[in-house]
């Protein structure tokens, strides 16, 4: 795999630096990207965004996962195979999220990209909740 770097001083000209292994490109690629981002923006901005997003997503997911694990395994006494199936089902929206984003970007409805999809999702969820409430009564 050939690595290309942009030379910022030469107004974005690209030149081949070296040939490197896949493992090294996996490790060094994001580092080069962060260095480029820090040169375009200020390093403190990049650090703040990465830190805040990492802390929010990392701790939020970890704490929620610990609480869910405890509740499912110790309180509900669910078998590990059942728990894994439920865990996968709850992750389906996060798996679909990138596809949903591409769909809304590619297929606008009446010239709008996201608004009609939000309205459609709201209507579907409202109908689902109302049907479930009617069944429970």
ABEGO torsion letter per residue (X at the ends): XBBBBBBAAAGGBBBBABBBBAAAAAAAAAAAAAAAAAAABBAAAAAAAAAAAAAAAAAAAAAAAAAAAAAAAAAAGBBAAAAAAAAAAAAAAAAAAAAAAAAAAABBBGGBAAAAAAAAAAAAAAAAAAAAAAAAX
